[in-house]
Each structure stands twice: as structure tokens, then as C-alpha cells.
Amino acid sequence: MRRTICCHPLLLVVLVGLCQLHGVVSFTAHKSIALRPVKPTLTTTTTTTTSSSSLQATPTVGIGAIAGAITGGLFAGGLHAIAGPDHLAALLPRCCGQRWYRAVRVGALWGMGHGLSATVLGLTAFGLKSTVQNMKGMQKVLAGASHVTEIAVGLSLIVIGVMGIREAREWEQDLTTTMGASQSLSAAVVDEVASKHSTQKRAVLFNGILHGFSWDGAPSLAPAVAVATWGGSLAFLSAYAIGTMTTMALATTLIGEGTRKAGQVLDRPDIPQKLSFVSSILAMVIGAVWCYLAVA
């Protein structure tokens, strides 16, 4: 019994020592654990900072892309509006001798029709660009549709030319009758007859719509198909339509006021009528050539 009791203090010392040693190890472990998260905290902060900076840079890149699409669309639409001889051929008979507020409506109406159809064509091409490339025989279908549209454009030019010749002859008769009564009313005569001359707006709008679907404008719409997002395509096409309307409205305004002023300065109020007659014949010739090239 004594040995057992005598051994107890020894065992207690050993146990106490082990407990103290365990306490040191625990304290060291806790200390190391407490210090260990310092580096991950810095890493997390760095990662968060990098992520926030990248998120801030992303909207800037998106705004820049949209701004580039809008700028390109404005220039592409404006250049395409005045570059085609068939465009001006369709509008010259309608705006010669017009006051600026009538002539600007002619150009804007044509540009609106052209812009709407070009937007529909561009969005359709963007949505089907991957499907069309994989479909067999689709190229033939598109080529056939292009020929039909080109023929329709040529026919609309011929119709505008015929209507312009008829109105130019009526204009000449009115000028002859009124100027025979009084030479001093030449400016008023030009304005009065010109107002009658600008009544056929449906033909101008229809011609603009057909030109928007025409195949000759497809290269200028290529950026709308090449962009990666619907937003970029819509931004380009919207700016394209605005550029077409603005440029053509400016062109018809200059033509209308220019021919009118020329008739007043040269004391020849029949100059706008003569130019309208000649431009109508030109529209018919270009329309016939357009139809021939579409069929050939």
C-alpha cells in the first residue's frame, strides 16, 4: 500500500509535466495558427483589388466599342447615300427647284426608307450568319433574292423617271401660261409649281426601301454582321440609318435651293424645270441599265 501511495506523487509530477508540455505545444500551435492567416489576407486583398479594377475596366471597353460602332455607322451611311448614282437619280426629279423645307423632306423620306430596310437586313444577317454558312443551297437562294431586288430597284427608277417627265411637262405649261401674263412673278411661279411637283412621296419612300434591300449596299453593312454582340450590331445599323437620312436630306436641300437660286440669278425660272426633265430621263436610263445588269 505504501509503494502505491509513494508512486502517486511521481506519477502526478509526470502528468503535470506532460500537461505543461501539452500546454506549450497548444499555445505554440494556436500562436502559429493565429499568425498564419496574415498572408492569405494580403492575397485576398490583392485578388479583390484586381477583380474590382477589371470590373471597372470592362464598362469602359464596352462604351468604347459602342462609340466606335456608332461613328462607323454614321460615316458608312452618309458615304453610301451620296456615292450611288442611282440614289441621286431617284431624287433629282423630286427636289429640283424646291424650297429647302420641301427638299429636305424628300431626302429625309428616302433616307428613312433606306435606313429601315437596311436595319432589317443587317439584323437578319447577324442573326442567321452562323446558320446560313452551314446550310447548303442558301447561297443560290440569296443570289436569286438579290436579283429580284435589283430588278425592283431598276423598275422603281423607271417609274420615278416617267412621273418626273410628266410633271416636268406640266411644269413647263404652267410656266408658259403664267409668264405670258407677267414676267415679274417668276419667283412666285417657281415656288407654286414646285409645291405641286413634290406630291408623289410614296414613290420616293418605296424607292428608298428597295435600295436598302439592294445587294449593292451589302458591303457597307458588313460591320453590322462582323461585330460580336446584338447591341453593337444595332448601334451600327441605327447610326447607319441616321447617317443616310441626314446626308441625303442635306444633299436634296442643296440641290433644291441651288437650282431655285440659279433660276432667279440668271432670270431663268425654267431652269429647275429643265433640270427636272433631264434628271428624269437620267433616272429612266439608269433604271433600264440596272434591270439589264440584274438579268444578265
KOLMI-838498 format. One record per residue: residue in one letter; y, z negated, x of N, C-alpha, C, O in turn. Coordinates in steps of 0.02 Angstrom, whole numbers, plus 50000, padded with zeros to 5 digits. Each point is the difference from the previous one (the first is absolute). Example, Ala and Ser with C-alpha at 12.3 -4.5 7.8 and 13.67 -1.06 7.14 Angstrom:
A497164961050660500595000049955500605000050045499994996750052 S500545006949930500594999750042500554996349961500554999250025 
REM end
This chain:
M499405000050042500605000049958500635000050043500485003449983 R499544993050072500594999950044500145006850031500575002150004 R498885001550018500125006650030500335004749952500455003950017 T499334995649924500305004549950500734998449990500425004449996 I499734989150000500704998049993500405001750061500585002149995 C499134996950067500355001650062500125007450007500505002150029 C499075001749945500085007350005500525002649952500275005550008 H499884990749944500475002549950500695001250029500305005249985 P499984990250056500665001350030500005006350042500505003750000 L498984997650036499965006050041500015006349957500345004950012 L499274994549937499995005749954500695001049968500225005649988 L500104988849998500665000549970500505003250048500435004049980 V499524994150083500455003050051499895007450005500475004050003 V498894997849998499845007350005500265003749939500295005450005 L499604991549938500245003349939500765000649998500285005149980 V500044989450041500745000250003500245005450048500475003649985 G499194996850073500195005250048499915007049973500425004450008 L499014996549958499885006649970500525001549947500245005749993 C499934989149969500505001149948500685001850030500355004449975 Q499834992250079500635001650034499995007150029500495003749994 L498954997950037499935006850028500055005249945500325005250009 H499374993449935500045004649943500715000649973500225005349978 G500134989150025500705000149978500435004350045500435003749975 V499464995950091500385004250047499865007349988500455004249999 V498894997349993499825007049989500305002649935500255005649996 S499724990049953500295002149936500755001150005500275004849973 F500054990550063500725000650009500185006450037500475003549984 T499124997950069500125006150039499905006249958500385004850003 A499084994949957499855005749957500555001149949500225005649987 H499994988849982500545000649952500645002550032500375004049970 K499764993750089500605002150035499985007550016500495003649992 S498914998650031499935007150017500055004249937500295005550001 I499424991949944500045003849938500725000449975500235005149974 A500134989350036500705000049978500435004750040500475003049973 L499374997750092500405004450042499785007249995500395004650014 R498994996549966499725006850002500355004949953500075005850019 P500144992249922500295005149955500695002550021500295003949963 V499984994050094500675002150019500035007550012500455003449976 K499064999250062500005007150016499905004449937500385004849991 P499134993749966499955004149940500635000049958500165005049967 T500204989550034500634999949962500495005150026500335003549961 L499724996950106500445005050029499775007049984500415004449986 T498934996750017499735006649985500135002049928500195005749986 T499714989449969500135001449929500735001749989500165004549961 T500284991850072500715001449993500185006950025500395003649969 T499314998350088500125006650027499755005449953500335005149989 T499064993849984499725004949954500425000749937500115005549975 T500124988850000500425000249940500655003650013500245003849958 T500064994950101500625003450017499905007550005500425003849976 T499024998250056499865007250007499895003249932500235005549987 S499404990949970499865002849934500645000749959500105005149967 S500344989850036500625000549963500455005650025500335003449961 S499684997650106500405005450027499735006849980500385004649987 S498944996050010499725006449978500135001349927500105005749980 L499904988949979500165000949930500735002049990500165003849954 Q500284993650089500695001949996500115007250022500455003349976 A499144999250071500085006850024499735005149952500235005749999 T499274992449959499685004849955500495002849949500015006149993 P500404990049971500485003049954500495004550033500215005049970 T499994993550092500475004350036499715006950011500335005149991 V499034995050030499665006550010499955003849935500105006049999 G499744990549945499945003349935500665002949977500025005649974 I500534990650035500655002549980500205006050042500295004849974 G499564995150090500155005750042499625006349980500285005550001 A499094993649980499605005849978500285002949935500045006149993 I500144989649960500285002449937500675003550012500145005249969 A500284992050075500645003150015499905006850032500375004749984 G499144995950060499865006550030499765005149949500195005950003 A499394991949949499765004549948500575002349955500025005949981 I500444989650003500575001949957500455004950036500225005049971 T499934993750093500435004550038499685006950007500335005149990 G499034995050027499655006450006499985003749933500075006250000 G499844990349945499985003249935500675003249981500015005549973 L500544991050042500665002749984500125006550038500245004949972 F499614995150093500125006050040499525005749980500215005749996 A499164992649992499515005249982500195003249933499975006149994 G500214989849957500205002849935500635004250003500035005349969 G500464992450069500625003850006499915006650035500275005149978 L499354994950077499895006350036499585004949960500135006050000 H499374991449965499585004449960500395003149942499865005749981 A500634990749992500385002549943500415006150018500045004849961 I500274995250098500465005550018499675005050046500305005250014 A499104993550010499685004650047499675005949965499955005450030 G499834993849908499655005349966500475004949966500424997949960 P499535008650054500445004949966499845000449925500445001849961 D498954996750020499835000249929500344994349962500125000749940 H500044993850093500354994549967500715002149980500204999349943 L500175003350105500685002149987500025006149954500475000749960 A499035003650045499975005849956499944997949927500255003449955 A499414991150033499924997649931500634996849974500104999849939 L500334997750105500594996249978500655003850005500484998349965 L499565006750077500625003850007500245003049934500594999549985 P498975003649976500245002849936500264994749952500395001549955 R499394992350054500194994749954500644996350020500314996749957 C499895003750106500564995850022500605004050024500524997050015 C499445009649990500585003950023500574999449949499905001149941 G500694997250084500584999449957500054993649961500454999349959 Q499094996150051499994993849961500494994950029500124999850061 R500164996049896500364994250023499514995150032499405000349986 W500864995250056499564995750039499564995649956499424998850017 Y500844998849927499624995549958499455003649961499534996949976 R500535009850018499455003849970499505002150054499404999849990 A500865002350067499575002450054499574994350027499425001250018 V500854992849986499614994450027499424998349954499484997850024 R500605003349911499454998749954499435005150009499424998349994 V500775007850022499495005250010499564998250061499395000249995 G500934998050060499624998350060499604993649992499434999550022 A500884995549945499644993649991499415000949952499484996850010 L500605007449940499455001149952499415003450034499424998149990 W500735007050051499475003350037499674995250049499394999850006 G501014996350030499734995350048499594994649966499504997750029 M500695000249911499614994949965499315002749981499504996650010 G500475009549964499355003049985499575000950062499404998649998 H500915003750055499635000950063499754993350027499434999550023 G500994995449974499814993550026499444996849961499554997050029 L500475003649904499474997049959499325003250014499514996550010 S500475010149990499365003350012499754998950071499404999350012 A501065000650037499794998650069499734992950007499534998950038 T500764996349927499754993250002499304999549970499564996850029 V500335006549915499335000149969499505003250047499444997650009 L500765008050021499545003550046499844995850061499434999750022 G501084997050007499894996050060499574993949987499564998550040 L500564997949905499594994249984499285001949984499534996550018 T500385009149948499325002449987499645001750064499414998350009 A500935005150036499695001850064499834993850041499494999750033 F500954995249965499864993850037499404996449972499594997350038 G500355002549896499434996549970499345003650008499474996850000 L500555009850008499385003950004499865002850069499555004150009 K500844993650042499935003250065499314998950031499735004550032 S499984989649958499324998850028499475003449957499495002350027 T500614998249908499515003149956499995007550008499475003150001 V501114999950004500055007350005499685002550064499695005350000 Q500384991050054499725002250063499245000249999499695004050036 N500004991849923499274999749998499705004349944499395000849999 M501015001949957499745004149945499965007350020500475002850027 K498965000249960499905007050016500305004349945499964998449941 G500355007150080500305004649953500694998149976500325003849964 M499934990250056500654997949977500565004250030500525000949969 Q499385001650091500515004250032500115006449959500575002249994 K498905000649978500085006049959500384998549936500425003949978 V499434990349993500364998149938500744999050014500425002449962 L499744994350093500704998950017500365006650016500575001049981 A499075003650053500305006550015500145003949936500525003149994 G499014996649958500115003449936500584997149961500415003649972 A499644989750027500574996849967500665001750033500515000749967 S499484999950099500605001850036500235007149982500605001149991 H498945003550003500185006949981500315000249930500495003549989 V499224992749965500274999849931500714997250000500445002649966 T499674992150072500674997150003500505004750031500575000549977 E499235003050076500465004850032500195005649952500575002149998 I498955000349963500145005249952500494997449946500465003649980 A499434990249999500464997149950500704999350028500495001149963 V499574997150100500674999650031500335006850001500595000649983 G499045004650037500295006750001500225002349932500535003049992 L499054995749957500195002049932500614996349975500425002849966 S499634990850051500604996249979500635002750033500535000149969 L499425002150093500585003150033500205006549965500595001449992 I498915002549987500155006249964500344998549934500485003449981 V499274991649984500314998149936500724997750010500445001949961 I499684994150089500684997750014500455005950018500585000249979 G499155004650059500405005950017500175004249939500575002349994 V498954998749962500135003949938500534996549957500465003249975 M499474990350017500504996349960500685000250034500515000449965 G499514999350101500635000250036500355006749992500615000349993 I499005005250008500305006749992500285000749930500545002849990 R499094994849961500255000449931500644996149991500475002449968 E499564991650059500614995949993500575002850041500584999449980 A499275003750078500535003050041500325005949963500605001150006 R499015002649957500285005549961500434997449943500545002849986 E499234991949982500424997049947500644997250030500535000549970 W499414996650089500594997350035500505005650014500604999149991 E499155006650031500445005750015500375002549938500595001650003 Q499064998649941500315002249938500554995149978500545002149979 D499334991450028500514995149982500615000450045500564999449977 L499315001750088500565000650046500435006149985500614999650001 T499065005949983500385006249986500424999249937500585002149999 T499134994849950500374999249937500604995450008500555001549977 T499344992750056500534995050005500545002150049500594999149987 M499205003850070500495002050050500415005949975500565001050023 G499185002949931500405005449970500574997449959500515003349993 A499404990649980500544997049960500524996750044500605000749988 S499174995550064500484996450042499714998950068499454997150006 Q500895005150046499774999250068500084992850025499654997950046 S500814998349924500154993350024499474994949980500024994350024 L499515007649934499484995349978499365000750040499464998149976 S500595004650085499395001550038499614993650016499395000049993 A500944994750028499654993850016499674996949940499434997750003 A500935002449941499714997249939499415004249976499514997349973 V500535009250037499455004449980499384998550041499454999849973 V500634999250092499434998650043499674993549979499384999649997 D501014995249989499714993649980499655000449933499484997049990 E500825006749963499715000549934499345003750001499514997949969 V500475007750066499395003950003499474996450042499415000449985 A500814996150067499534996350041499654994549962499414998650011 S500954998349942499694994749959499455002949956499494996749988 K500605009549988499475003349962499425002050045499435000449978 H500735000950084499515002650047499504994650023499485001750028 S500674991949959499594994550026499594996649946499864994150004 T499945009749945499654997049944499244999550010499684995649972 Q500035008950067499285000350007499784995250055499905001950057 K500014991749924499814995050048499254999050004499744997750051 R499915004149896499274999150001499675004450051499524998050033 A500745008149975499715004650050500104997350070499555000750042 V501024996249971500134997150066499534994150013499714999550054 L500214996149896499554994350008499285002350009499644997450043 F500155007449918499315002650005499885003250068499474999150029 N501025004649996499935003050066499954994850054499615000750048 G500784993949946499954994650049499334996649999499734998450053 I499985000549888499344996949995499475004550033499574997650036 L500475008949951499515004650029500075000250076499505000450036 H501114999449989500095000050073499724993750031499765000150057 G500274994349907499714993950027499245000450008499724997150047 F499955006649908499285000950005499815005850046499415001050014 S501085002750009499865005950042499714998050067500154994650027 W499435009750000499654998650063500475000350060499844997150052 D500735006449942500455000750058500334993550018500244999250056 G499784996049897500304993550015499514994950025500194994350015 A499175007649991499494995250021500124997350071499904994050010 P500305010150039500124997150067500524994550000499944995250039 S500575005349920500514994849999499764993649967500314994750008 L499135005649955499714994149968499454996850042499714995049980 A500155007950078499454997550042500084992650019499504996450000 P501105001250017500064992950017499804995449944499764994450013 A500325007749924499804995749944499254999049997499764995049974 V499875009850052499264999550001499774996550063499474996950001 A500925003650053499784997350064500114992550006499684996850042 V500775000349917500124992850006499394996149978499555002749967 A500434990850051499404996049988500004996349934499474997949977 T501115001249991500044995849941500315003949942500365004950010 W499494992749929500315002949941500754998950000500385004449979 G499844989850044500714998650002500385004850045500545002349982 G499184999250076500325004750045500035007049971500505003550007 S498964998649960499995006749968500515000449944500365005049995 L499674989949963500485000049945500724999850025500445003249972 A499684993050081500674999750029500225006850026500575002149990 F498985001350045500165006650027500145005049943500505003750003 L499074996449946500085004849946500624998649958500335004749978 S499834989050012500604998449962500635002250038500465002949971 A499554995850094500565002350041500025007650003500545003050002 Y498885000249999499965007350000500335002949937500385004850004 A499474992249938500305002449937500764998950000500375004449979 I499854989950045500724998650003500355004850047500545002549985 G499154998950073500305004750047500045007049972500495003550011 T499004998649951500015006649969500555000549948500385004949999 M499674990149958500525000149948500705000050030500435003849979 T499684991850070500674999450029500215006450035500565002449990 T499005000350051500175005950039500125006149955500485003750010 M499084997349942500085005849957500614999249954500345005049986 A499814989049991500604998949961500635001550041500485002949974 L499524995150089500565001450044500075007550012500565002750000 A498885000750009500015007350013500275003849939500425004450008 T499344994049933500245003549941500734998449985500365004349974 T499864989750042500704998349990500455004250045500515002649978 L499294998150085500395004150046500005007349979500525003450005 I498914999149972499975007049978500425001149939500385004949996 G499574990649955500385000949939500754999750011500365004549978 E499874990350055500724999450013500255005350049500565002449994 G499024999450055500205005050048500115006849969500515003250013 T499034999049945500085006449966500584999949950500355005049992 R499744989449976500564999549953500675000350036500455003549978 K499624992850078500625000150038500125006950030500585002250005 A498895001150016500085006750029500295004849948500425004250017 G499354995349921500275004249948500734998749986500385004649985 Q499834989050020500704998349989500445002250058500545002749990 V499234996150072500415001750058500095007550006500555002450015 L498925001449974500035007350006500245003349936500035006249996 D500144989849954500225002749935499475004749972500165005249971 R499214992850038499445003949973499544995349961499504997750026 P500675000949911499574995449962499315002749986499574996349974 D500315010050042499335002849989499534998950059499425002049998 I500834994950056499584998950059499394995649984499455001850019 P500634992649947499414996049982499505004049958499404999250008 Q500865005049947499555004149958499615004950043499405001049989 K500945002250058499665004850044499474996550043499445002550008 L500744991750018499514996350041499414997749958499445000050024 S500684998049914499464998049956499535005949986499394999249998 F500905006749992499605005949987499565001850061499415001449994 V500914998450066499635001750061499454994850014499445001850019 S500724991949972499514994850013499435000249950499444998150016 S500695004349923499475000749951499515005550021499404999249994 I500885006350030499565005350026499604997550059499415001550007 L500914994750037499654997150058499444995449978499465000150029 A500664996049919499484995549975499405004049974499424998150011 M500715007449954499455004249975499605003150057499395000249997 V500965002150054499655003050057499574994950036499425001350016 I500864992849997499624994750034499414997849957499464998750026 G500635001049908499454998149956499445005150001499414998250001 A500775008350000499495005250003499624999850066499395000750001 V500974998350053499674999450066499554993950002499465000250029 W500774994449941499624993849998499335001049963499484997750023 C500555005649920499395001449962499535004650040499394999049999 Y500895005950034499585004650040499654996450057499405001250012 L500954994550023499694996250054499484995249975499514998650035 A500584998749905499514995449972499365003649981499454997250007 V500615008949969499415003849979499655003250059499395000350002 A501005002150046499715003750058499584995450044499725002350050 
REM end
